[in-house]
Amino acid sequence: MRRYIRALLLCMVFAVFSGLYVYSKLFYSDVSVGGNGARRVFNPPSVPGARRGDKTGPQKPHWYNRYIMRQRSQMDGAGSSVQTTPEPPMHLAVVACGERLEETLTMIKSAVLFSVKLLHVHIFAEDQLHASFMEVLESWPDFIRSRFNYRVYSISFPSENGAEWKKLFKPCASQRLFLPLILKDVDSVLYVDSDILFLQPVDRLWAFLSRFNSSQLAAMAPEHEEPRIAWYNRFARHPFCGKTGVNSGVMLMNMTRMRTTFFKNDMTSVGLRWEELLMPLLQKYKLNITWGDQDLLNIIFHYNSECLLEFPCQWNYRPDHCIYGSNCASAEEDGIYVLHGNRGVYHDYKQPAFRAVYEAIKKYSFGTDPVTSLMDPLEEELLKTTHTYCGKSHTLFTKRLALSLVNINRKTPHGR
C-alpha cells in the first residue's frame, strides 16, 4: 500500500513541475498573435536630417515602416481562416534605368488614377533606384495605395552574355524579353515603356487578353499606319511583322503560352522555346538591328504571325502619328487611349502637346478636383501648341481623358 502512495505522490509532484514549466514557456515566449511564427524586429534606415528623440509633433511613419506594415498586413490576410477568393489583379511591368525614375512614377500614377481593378506593378530598376521608388510610392495616400500593389526587382539578364543584353539599344530595355522567364508565377502581364501615359483605364487594354484566339500569345500596335513614311518597310535590314512592323512600347503578353510555345525561326527547322530563341537571334542579327529588342520581337513575329494580335494605334499613340499630319484613324474617331512619348518628347519642346499632357499628370495632386487641377490647366497649355501638327490635333489628347476623370471623381473620398 505504501508503495502505491509513494508512486501517486511522485506522479503529483511531476505533474506540478511539468505545469510550471509549460506555463513559463508560454509566458516568456515571443510568439506573434495568431501563431504565424516568431515576431521579427525591423530597424528602418535612418532618415536624413532626423534626430533621435525628436518629438515636436505627430509625424507620419517613415516610408520603410509603412512598407513593412503593409507587407505584414498582406501576410496576416493570407493566413486568415475565412477568406473570399479575390478577383485576380492586372499585372503591369516596366523597366527603369538611368534618369527614368520620375518618368516611370508618372506612368504608374496615370495607371493607378484610372484603373478599376486591382493593379500589381512589377518595377525592374537599377539597385540605386529601389529606395527612391519605394519612398515615393509609400508616400501616396492610402486611398490610392489601396488600388495597387508593387514589387521592385533588380535588373537581371542571363549570366552568359548579360553585358551584351544590357547595352542593347537603350540601357536595360531588353529586360522585357526575359519577363516570361523571371515572372514564372505570373500568367499574363502588360509591359509598357517608362514613357507611357494611360488616358484610359488599364482594364480596357487588359481586356484584349480575352480576345486572343487559341494561337495568339501577345498583342502590340503597328509601328506605323502610313507605309509611305514608315521606318521598317523602307529601312529595315531584317524580317519584320506585317506591313510596317510593330512597336513594342506597349506589349500585352500571355506568358504561360510564351513559355510553352515552340517558335518557328530561320535558324533551324525545328521550333525553339522562348529561352532557346533569344540568344541565337541576337547573334545572327545584332549587326542588322537598329531598335534592339523591338527588332528581335519583329523578327520573331514575322515567322509566327499567328501568335500576334494587333490592336489599334490609339493604344500606342506616338509623335509619328501626328508629326506629319494626323494618321491614326482610331484616335481620330475615339481619341487617344495610351500616349507614348518616345524620343524624349516629354522633356524637350519638340512636341509641346505631348509635354503638356505629361506635365499635367505629373503635377496633379491626389484627391484634388481633377477638372480644375488637371483638365483645365492641360487644355490651356494645349491651346498654346496649335502651331504644331500634333497641337492642331489637341482635342484627341483630352477626348478620352475627360471621360476617365469622371471615374476619379467617383473613386476619390469626399472632403479631399
ZAMARGU-4260 file (C-alpha; in steps of 0.2 Angstrom, whole numbers, plus 5000, padded with zeros to 4 digits):
<rodrens>
0) 5000/5000/5000 | 5014/5012/5005 | 5022/5008/4988 | 5006/5014/4979 | 5005/5030/4989
5) 5023/5034/4986 | 5020/5032/4967 | 5005/5043/4967 | 5014/5057/4977 | 5029/5056/4964
10) 5016/5057/4950 | 5008/5073/4958 | 5025/5081/4960 | 5030/5078/4942 | 5013/5085/4936
15) 5015/5101/4946 | 5033/5104/4940 | 5028/5100/4922 | 5014/5113/4923 | 5025/5126/4929
20) 5037/5123/4915 | 5024/5124/4902 | 5017/5140/4910 | 5034/5148/4910 | 5037/5144/4892
25) 5020/5152/4887 | 5024/5167/4897 | 5041/5171/4891 | 5039/5165/4873 | 5039/5179/4859
30) 5026/5172/4848 | 5016/5183/4837 | 4997/5184/4839 | 4988/5171/4828 | 5003/5159/4828
35) 5011/5165/4812 | 5029/5162/4818 | 5042/5171/4828 | 5040/5190/4828 | 5053/5199/4819
40) 5060/5217/4823 | 5064/5228/4808 | 5076/5243/4810 | 5072/5255/4797 | 5086/5265/4789
45) 5089/5282/4797 | 5080/5297/4789 | 5092/5311/4784 | 5090/5326/4795 | 5080/5317/4808
50) 5086/5317/4826 | 5084/5303/4839 | 5070/5308/4852 | 5064/5322/4842 | 5045/5323/4847
55) 5040/5340/4841 | 5023/5334/4835 | 5014/5319/4827 | 5024/5313/4812 | 5019/5301/4798
60) 5028/5285/4799 | 5044/5283/4788 | 5041/5275/4771 | 5051/5260/4776 | 5039/5257/4791
65) 5024/5259/4781 | 5031/5247/4768 | 5034/5234/4782 | 5017/5236/4790 | 5009/5234/4773
70) 5019/5218/4770 | 5014/5211/4787 | 4995/5216/4784 | 4996/5206/4767 | 5004/5191/4777
75) 4990/5192/4790 | 4977/5192/4777 | 4984/5177/4768 | 4984/5167/4785 | 4966/5171/4789
80) 4955/5156/4791 | 4940/5164/4782 | 4944/5171/4765 | 4935/5175/4750 | 4943/5172/4733
85) 4948/5189/4726 | 4947/5194/4708 | 4965/5191/4700 | 4974/5208/4698 | 4980/5215/4682
90) 4999/5214/4680 | 5009/5229/4674 | 5028/5228/4671 | 5040/5242/4667 | 5059/5244/4666
95) 5068/5259/4673 | 5087/5263/4671 | 5097/5279/4672 | 5086/5295/4673 | 5069/5287/4671
100) 5063/5287/4689 | 5052/5302/4688 | 5045/5297/4671 | 5041/5279/4677 | 5032/5286/4693
105) 5022/5297/4682 | 5017/5282/4671 | 5012/5272/4687 | 5002/5287/4693 | 4992/5288/4677
110) 4989/5269/4678 | 4983/5270/4696 | 4972/5285/4693 | 4961/5277/4680 | 4961/5259/4684
115) 4946/5250/4690 | 4953/5233/4696 | 4967/5230/4707 | 4984/5233/4699 | 5000/5224/4703
120) 5015/5233/4697 | 5032/5225/4693 | 5046/5238/4693 | 5063/5232/4686 | 5076/5245/4691
125) 5094/5248/4694 | 5098/5245/4713 | 5102/5263/4716 | 5084/5267/4711 | 5075/5255/4723
130) 5074/5265/4738 | 5068/5281/4729 | 5054/5271/4721 | 5048/5264/4737 | 5049/5281/4746
135) 5038/5289/4733 | 5025/5275/4731 | 5023/5273/4750 | 5020/5292/4752 | 5005/5291/4741
140) 4988/5292/4751 | 4980/5277/4757 | 4965/5278/4746 | 4977/5277/4731 | 4988/5264/4738
145) 4973/5253/4741 | 4971/5252/4722 | 4988/5244/4718 | 5002/5233/4725 | 5020/5233/4718
150) 5037/5225/4719 | 5054/5231/4714 | 5066/5220/4706 | 5084/5221/4701 | 5089/5221/4683
155) 5093/5203/4678 | 5100/5195/4662 | 5107/5178/4659 | 5124/5177/4666 | 5131/5172/4649
160) 5131/5187/4638 | 5122/5198/4651 | 5133/5213/4647 | 5128/5212/4629 | 5110/5211/4633
165) 5111/5226/4645 | 5119/5238/4632 | 5107/5233/4618 | 5098/5249/4611 | 5094/5258/4627
170) 5101/5253/4645 | 5091/5239/4651 | 5077/5240/4638 | 5079/5222/4633 | 5074/5216/4651
175) 5057/5215/4644 | 5062/5200/4633 | 5066/5190/4649 | 5049/5193/4658 | 5042/5176/4654
180) 5057/5168/4662 | 5058/5179/4678 | 5040/5181/4682 | 5037/5162/4682 | 5021/5163/4693
185) 5013/5176/4683 | 5001/5171/4669 | 4999/5187/4659 | 5007/5204/4660 | 5006/5221/4651
190) 5023/5228/4648 | 5025/5246/4645 | 5040/5258/4642 | 5043/5271/4655 | 5037/5285/4643
195) 5019/5278/4643 | 5004/5288/4650 | 4987/5280/4652 | 4972/5291/4647 | 4960/5277/4649
200) 4959/5263/4662 | 4972/5249/4661 | 4957/5237/4662 | 4952/5241/4644 | 4969/5236/4637
205) 4970/5221/4649 | 4953/5215/4641 | 4962/5211/4625 | 4968/5195/4633 | 4950/5189/4632
210) 4951/5192/4613 | 4966/5181/4610 | 4962/5166/4599 | 4970/5149/4603 | 4986/5153/4595
215) 4989/5171/4600 | 5000/5175/4615 | 5005/5193/4613 | 4997/5210/4607 | 5006/5225/4600
220) 5001/5240/4589 | 5008/5243/4572 | 5024/5254/4571 | 5015/5265/4558 | 4999/5267/4549
225) 5006/5275/4534 | 5018/5265/4524 | 5025/5280/4514 | 5033/5287/4530 | 5035/5271/4540
230) 5053/5265/4545 | 5053/5246/4544 | 5047/5244/4526 | 5059/5257/4520 | 5075/5254/4530
235) 5075/5238/4540 | 5088/5225/4536 | 5079/5211/4544 | 5062/5202/4543 | 5048/5212/4552
240) 5030/5209/4556 | 5016/5214/4545 | 5017/5229/4533 | 5025/5242/4544 | 5032/5232/4559
245) 5026/5233/4577 | 5030/5244/4591 | 5035/5236/4607 | 5032/5251/4619 | 5015/5243/4624
250) 5015/5224/4624 | 5002/5213/4631 | 5008/5195/4635 | 5001/5179/4639 | 5017/5172/4647
255) 5010/5155/4650 | 5008/5152/4632 | 5025/5160/4628 | 5034/5148/4640 | 5026/5133/4632
260) 5026/5138/4613 | 5039/5131/4601 | 5043/5146/4589 | 5046/5145/4571 | 5063/5153/4565
265) 5075/5155/4551 | 5089/5146/4561 | 5083/5128/4562 | 5069/5118/4555 | 5063/5114/4572
270) 5053/5126/4584 | 5063/5133/4598 | 5056/5138/4615 | 5057/5157/4620 | 5073/5155/4631
275) 5081/5145/4617 | 5077/5158/4604 | 5083/5174/4610 | 5102/5172/4611 | 5103/5164/4593
280) 5093/5178/4586 | 5104/5191/4594 | 5120/5183/4587 | 5113/5182/4570 | 5105/5199/4568
285) 5115/5210/4580 | 5124/5219/4566 | 5107/5222/4557 | 5096/5229/4570 | 5093/5247/4575
290) 5080/5247/4588 | 5087/5232/4599 | 5074/5221/4607 | 5060/5228/4597 | 5068/5222/4581
295) 5070/5205/4589 | 5052/5204/4593 | 5048/5209/4575 | 5059/5195/4568 | 5050/5183/4580
300) 5033/5188/4575 | 5037/5189/4557 | 5039/5170/4557 | 5025/5167/4570 | 5012/5180/4564
305) 4998/5168/4570 | 5004/5171/4588 | 5001/5190/4587 | 4986/5201/4589 | 4987/5219/4583
310) 4977/5232/4592 | 4973/5249/4586 | 4986/5264/4586 | 4975/5274/4599 | 4983/5261/4612
315) 5000/5267/4607 | 4999/5285/4601 | 5016/5292/4597 | 5023/5308/4589 | 5024/5299/4572
320) 5005/5298/4572 | 5004/5317/4571 | 5021/5325/4567 | 5017/5325/4548 | 4998/5326/4550
325) 4986/5315/4558 | 4987/5297/4553 | 4979/5287/4567 | 4961/5283/4562 | 4956/5275/4578
330) 4962/5290/4588 | 4953/5302/4576 | 4937/5293/4579 | 4938/5290/4598 | 4953/5299/4605
335) 4970/5294/4612 | 4969/5279/4625 | 4988/5277/4628 | 5001/5291/4625 | 5018/5286/4621
340) 5031/5300/4622 | 5046/5291/4614 | 5062/5301/4608 | 5061/5311/4625 | 5047/5322/4619
345) 5041/5324/4637 | 5057/5333/4642 | 5060/5344/4627 | 5050/5357/4617 | 5050/5347/4600
350) 5032/5341/4603 | 5024/5353/4616 | 5007/5344/4616 | 5015/5328/4622 | 5025/5338/4635
355) 5009/5347/4641 | 5000/5330/4645 | 5015/5323/4654 | 5017/5339/4665 | 4998/5340/4669
360) 4998/5322/4676 | 5015/5324/4685 | 5009/5339/4694 | 4991/5333/4698 | 4989/5331/4717
365) 4979/5316/4723 | 4962/5320/4730 | 4961/5337/4722 | 4947/5341/4709 | 4953/5333/4693
370) 4944/5346/4682 | 4951/5362/4690 | 4968/5354/4694 | 4971/5343/4679 | 4960/5346/4664
375) 4958/5365/4664 | 4977/5368/4665 | 4980/5355/4652 | 4968/5362/4640 | 4975/5379/4642
380) 4993/5373/4639 | 4987/5363/4623 | 4979/5378/4616 | 4997/5385/4616 | 5003/5371/4605
385) 4992/5374/4589 | 5006/5380/4579 | 5012/5362/4578 | 5004/5347/4569 | 5002/5337/4585
390) 4995/5353/4593 | 4982/5355/4579 | 4975/5338/4585 | 4974/5343/4603 | 4956/5338/4606
395) 4962/5320/4603 | 4973/5321/4619 | 4959/5326/4630 | 4944/5317/4622 | 4946/5300/4632
400) 4955/5308/4647 | 4939/5319/4651 | 4929/5303/4652 | 4942/5295/4663 | 4942/5309/4675
405) 4924/5305/4679 | 4929/5289/4687 | 4942/5299/4698 | 4928/5309/4705 | 4918/5293/4709
410) 4933/5285/4717 | 4940/5300/4727 | 4934/5301/4745 | 4923/5316/4749 | 4931/5330/4758
415) 4948/5328/4750
</rodrens>
